[in-house]
Amino acid sequence: MLYIVGYTGPFGYLKPWTAVRDGETYSQQFLTPSVIEGMRQKLGVAEILRHRLSYDTLSQQQEVVHARAYKEDRKGRILGRDRGILLRNVLLNPLLHLAFATLEDAERAARQHLCLCRNEDLVMPAGPVRELSTEDFNALDGFELRFTERDSEGSFLVGFNRFAMNAPMYGQLSITGRAVRYLPQS
């Protein structure tokens, strides 16, 4: 049996993203192993066994970013830093399910908020801890990255683990049911 805690929020929720900054940040609908590890550390639990992430729709946002270096004029006076605009999508009305092996870990997690990658938008626990079988969890709607080794069939590179000396991370994406709950009518 798995102990499930749901998290949700009514606002725009930043998607995980890669570090590629080439005009647009290529956001993704899944959580990488290092993001899950960051959540595990924040919650203070032994292990997060599984996760599912679904949402209503995406909203494109603009973010102003600044270059690291300052510009100087010929006399050495600081003029400022170059700026650019990134386009990034946020999830609207996200629903994140986390699965734990023990009721104690699930109850600890159900008393705390979470965020993905940044602290701007939070999700709060939604309802009591639920007990589900693995089969019932597999039937939940959403995106889930199943963490794998590099040579696993169907796996792909999903990033570099900041908690393990930037080791490459691999996974297989699983999409179940209505991962995106609202699709506009055409």
Contacts in CASP RR format, 6 or more apart in sequence:
PFRMAT RR
TARGET T0000
AUTHOR 0000-0000-0000
METHOD contacts of the structure
MODEL  1
MLYIVGYTGPFGYLKPWTAVRDGETYSQQFLTPSVIEGMRQKLGVAEILR
HRLSYDTLSQQQEVVHARAYKEDRKGRILGRDRGILLRNVLLNPLLHLAF
ATLEDAERAARQHLCLCRNEDLVMPAGPVRELSTEDFNALDGFELRFTER
DSEGSFLVGFNRFAMNAPMYGQLSITGRAVRYLPQS
1 131 0 8 1.000
1 132 0 8 1.000
1 133 0 8 1.000
2 49 0 8 1.000
2 50 0 8 1.000
2 99 0 8 1.000
2 100 0 8 1.000
2 101 0 8 1.000
2 131 0 8 1.000
2 132 0 8 1.000
2 133 0 8 1.000
2 134 0 8 1.000
2 137 0 8 1.000
3 99 0 8 1.000
3 100 0 8 1.000
3 101 0 8 1.000
3 102 0 8 1.000
3 103 0 8 1.000
3 105 0 8 1.000
3 106 0 8 1.000
3 129 0 8 1.000
3 130 0 8 1.000
3 131 0 8 1.000
4 97 0 8 1.000
4 98 0 8 1.000
4 99 0 8 1.000
4 100 0 8 1.000
4 106 0 8 1.000
4 129 0 8 1.000
4 130 0 8 1.000
4 131 0 8 1.000
4 132 0 8 1.000
4 137 0 8 1.000
5 97 0 8 1.000
5 98 0 8 1.000
5 100 0 8 1.000
5 106 0 8 1.000
5 109 0 8 1.000
5 110 0 8 1.000
5 125 0 8 1.000
5 129 0 8 1.000
6 95 0 8 1.000
6 96 0 8 1.000
6 97 0 8 1.000
6 98 0 8 1.000
6 110 0 8 1.000
6 125 0 8 1.000
6 126 0 8 1.000
6 127 0 8 1.000
7 94 0 8 1.000
7 95 0 8 1.000
7 96 0 8 1.000
7 97 0 8 1.000
7 98 0 8 1.000
7 113 0 8 1.000
7 114 0 8 1.000
7 123 0 8 1.000
7 124 0 8 1.000
7 125 0 8 1.000
7 126 0 8 1.000
8 93 0 8 1.000
8 94 0 8 1.000
8 95 0 8 1.000
8 96 0 8 1.000
8 123 0 8 1.000
8 124 0 8 1.000
8 126 0 8 1.000
9 93 0 8 1.000
9 94 0 8 1.000
9 122 0 8 1.000
9 123 0 8 1.000
9 124 0 8 1.000
9 126 0 8 1.000
10 93 0 8 1.000
11 92 0 8 1.000
11 121 0 8 1.000
12 59 0 8 1.000
12 90 0 8 1.000
12 91 0 8 1.000
12 92 0 8 1.000
12 93 0 8 1.000
12 94 0 8 1.000
12 121 0 8 1.000
13 55 0 8 1.000
13 90 0 8 1.000
13 91 0 8 1.000
13 92 0 8 1.000
13 94 0 8 1.000
13 116 0 8 1.000
13 121 0 8 1.000
13 123 0 8 1.000
14 88 0 8 1.000
14 90 0 8 1.000
14 91 0 8 1.000
14 116 0 8 1.000
14 117 0 8 1.000
14 118 0 8 1.000
14 120 0 8 1.000
14 121 0 8 1.000
15 27 0 8 1.000
15 28 0 8 1.000
15 29 0 8 1.000
15 58 0 8 1.000
15 88 0 8 1.000
15 89 0 8 1.000
15 90 0 8 1.000
15 91 0 8 1.000
15 116 0 8 1.000
16 27 0 8 1.000
16 28 0 8 1.000
16 30 0 8 1.000
16 31 0 8 1.000
16 32 0 8 1.000
16 35 0 8 1.000
16 116 0 8 1.000
16 117 0 8 1.000
17 25 0 8 1.000
17 26 0 8 1.000
17 27 0 8 1.000
17 28 0 8 1.000
17 88 0 8 1.000
17 117 0 8 1.000
18 25 0 8 1.000
18 26 0 8 1.000
18 28 0 8 1.000
18 159 0 8 1.000
20 26 0 8 1.000
21 65 0 8 1.000
21 86 0 8 1.000
23 86 0 8 1.000
23 87 0 8 1.000
24 86 0 8 1.000
24 87 0 8 1.000
24 88 0 8 1.000
25 86 0 8 1.000
25 87 0 8 1.000
25 88 0 8 1.000
27 88 0 8 1.000
27 89 0 8 1.000
28 158 0 8 1.000
29 53 0 8 1.000
29 143 0 8 1.000
29 179 0 8 1.000
30 53 0 8 1.000
30 143 0 8 1.000
30 144 0 8 1.000
30 145 0 8 1.000
30 158 0 8 1.000
30 173 0 8 1.000
31 39 0 8 1.000
31 51 0 8 1.000
31 53 0 8 1.000
31 116 0 8 1.000
31 145 0 8 1.000
32 145 0 8 1.000
32 158 0 8 1.000
32 159 0 8 1.000
32 161 0 8 1.000
32 169 0 8 1.000
33 145 0 8 1.000
33 147 0 8 1.000
33 158 0 8 1.000
33 161 0 8 1.000
33 169 0 8 1.000
34 159 0 8 1.000
34 160 0 8 1.000
34 161 0 8 1.000
34 162 0 8 1.000
34 163 0 8 1.000
34 164 0 8 1.000
34 169 0 8 1.000
35 116 0 8 1.000
35 117 0 8 1.000
36 48 0 8 1.000
36 51 0 8 1.000
37 161 0 8 1.000
37 163 0 8 1.000
38 163 0 8 1.000
39 48 0 8 1.000
39 98 0 8 1.000
39 114 0 8 1.000
40 46 0 8 1.000
40 47 0 8 1.000
40 48 0 8 1.000
42 112 0 8 1.000
42 114 0 8 1.000
43 105 0 8 1.000
43 108 0 8 1.000
43 109 0 8 1.000
43 112 0 8 1.000
43 114 0 8 1.000
44 108 0 8 1.000
45 100 0 8 1.000
45 105 0 8 1.000
45 108 0 8 1.000
45 109 0 8 1.000
46 101 0 8 1.000
46 102 0 8 1.000
46 105 0 8 1.000
47 100 0 8 1.000
47 101 0 8 1.000
47 105 0 8 1.000
48 98 0 8 1.000
48 99 0 8 1.000
48 100 0 8 1.000
49 99 0 8 1.000
49 100 0 8 1.000
49 101 0 8 1.000
50 97 0 8 1.000
50 98 0 8 1.000
50 99 0 8 1.000
50 137 0 8 1.000
50 144 0 8 1.000
51 96 0 8 1.000
51 97 0 8 1.000
51 98 0 8 1.000
51 99 0 8 1.000
51 144 0 8 1.000
52 96 0 8 1.000
52 97 0 8 1.000
52 137 0 8 1.000
52 140 0 8 1.000
52 141 0 8 1.000
52 142 0 8 1.000
52 143 0 8 1.000
52 144 0 8 1.000
52 176 0 8 1.000
53 91 0 8 1.000
53 94 0 8 1.000
53 95 0 8 1.000
53 96 0 8 1.000
53 97 0 8 1.000
53 142 0 8 1.000
53 143 0 8 1.000
53 144 0 8 1.000
53 179 0 8 1.000
54 94 0 8 1.000
54 95 0 8 1.000
54 141 0 8 1.000
54 142 0 8 1.000
54 143 0 8 1.000
54 178 0 8 1.000
54 179 0 8 1.000
54 180 0 8 1.000
54 181 0 8 1.000
55 91 0 8 1.000
55 92 0 8 1.000
55 93 0 8 1.000
55 94 0 8 1.000
55 95 0 8 1.000
55 179 0 8 1.000
55 180 0 8 1.000
55 181 0 8 1.000
56 91 0 8 1.000
56 92 0 8 1.000
56 93 0 8 1.000
56 180 0 8 1.000
56 181 0 8 1.000
56 182 0 8 1.000
57 92 0 8 1.000
57 180 0 8 1.000
57 181 0 8 1.000
57 182 0 8 1.000
57 183 0 8 1.000
57 184 0 8 1.000
58 89 0 8 1.000
58 90 0 8 1.000
58 91 0 8 1.000
58 92 0 8 1.000
59 89 0 8 1.000
59 90 0 8 1.000
59 92 0 8 1.000
60 87 0 8 1.000
60 88 0 8 1.000
60 89 0 8 1.000
61 87 0 8 1.000
61 88 0 8 1.000
61 89 0 8 1.000
61 90 0 8 1.000
62 85 0 8 1.000
62 86 0 8 1.000
62 87 0 8 1.000
62 88 0 8 1.000
63 85 0 8 1.000
63 86 0 8 1.000
63 88 0 8 1.000
64 83 0 8 1.000
64 84 0 8 1.000
64 85 0 8 1.000
65 83 0 8 1.000
65 84 0 8 1.000
65 85 0 8 1.000
65 86 0 8 1.000
66 81 0 8 1.000
66 82 0 8 1.000
66 83 0 8 1.000
66 84 0 8 1.000
67 81 0 8 1.000
67 82 0 8 1.000
67 83 0 8 1.000
68 81 0 8 1.000
69 81 0 8 1.000
69 82 0 8 1.000
70 78 0 8 1.000
70 79 0 8 1.000
70 80 0 8 1.000
70 81 0 8 1.000
71 78 0 8 1.000
71 79 0 8 1.000
71 80 0 8 1.000
71 81 0 8 1.000
71 82 0 8 1.000
72 78 0 8 1.000
72 79 0 8 1.000
73 79 0 8 1.000
90 121 0 8 1.000
93 181 0 8 1.000
94 123 0 8 1.000
95 126 0 8 1.000
96 114 0 8 1.000
96 123 0 8 1.000
97 137 0 8 1.000
97 140 0 8 1.000
98 109 0 8 1.000
99 132 0 8 1.000
99 137 0 8 1.000
100 106 0 8 1.000
100 109 0 8 1.000
103 129 0 8 1.000
103 131 0 8 1.000
106 129 0 8 1.000
107 129 0 8 1.000
109 125 0 8 1.000
110 125 0 8 1.000
110 127 0 8 1.000
110 128 0 8 1.000
110 129 0 8 1.000
111 125 0 8 1.000
112 125 0 8 1.000
113 122 0 8 1.000
113 123 0 8 1.000
113 124 0 8 1.000
113 125 0 8 1.000
114 122 0 8 1.000
114 123 0 8 1.000
115 121 0 8 1.000
115 122 0 8 1.000
115 123 0 8 1.000
138 176 0 8 1.000
139 176 0 8 1.000
140 176 0 8 1.000
141 176 0 8 1.000
141 177 0 8 1.000
141 178 0 8 1.000
141 179 0 8 1.000
141 181 0 8 1.000
142 175 0 8 1.000
142 176 0 8 1.000
142 177 0 8 1.000
142 178 0 8 1.000
142 179 0 8 1.000
143 173 0 8 1.000
143 174 0 8 1.000
143 175 0 8 1.000
143 179 0 8 1.000
144 173 0 8 1.000
144 174 0 8 1.000
144 176 0 8 1.000
145 158 0 8 1.000
145 171 0 8 1.000
145 172 0 8 1.000
145 173 0 8 1.000
145 174 0 8 1.000
146 171 0 8 1.000
146 172 0 8 1.000
146 173 0 8 1.000
146 174 0 8 1.000
147 169 0 8 1.000
147 170 0 8 1.000
147 171 0 8 1.000
148 154 0 8 1.000
148 155 0 8 1.000
148 170 0 8 1.000
148 171 0 8 1.000
148 172 0 8 1.000
149 155 0 8 1.000
149 170 0 8 1.000
150 168 0 8 1.000
150 170 0 8 1.000
152 170 0 8 1.000
152 171 0 8 1.000
152 172 0 8 1.000
154 172 0 8 1.000
155 170 0 8 1.000
155 171 0 8 1.000
155 172 0 8 1.000
156 170 0 8 1.000
156 171 0 8 1.000
156 172 0 8 1.000
156 173 0 8 1.000
157 168 0 8 1.000
157 169 0 8 1.000
157 170 0 8 1.000
158 169 0 8 1.000
158 170 0 8 1.000
158 171 0 8 1.000
159 168 0 8 1.000
159 169 0 8 1.000
160 166 0 8 1.000
160 167 0 8 1.000
160 168 0 8 1.000
160 169 0 8 1.000
161 167 0 8 1.000
161 168 0 8 1.000
161 169 0 8 1.000
END
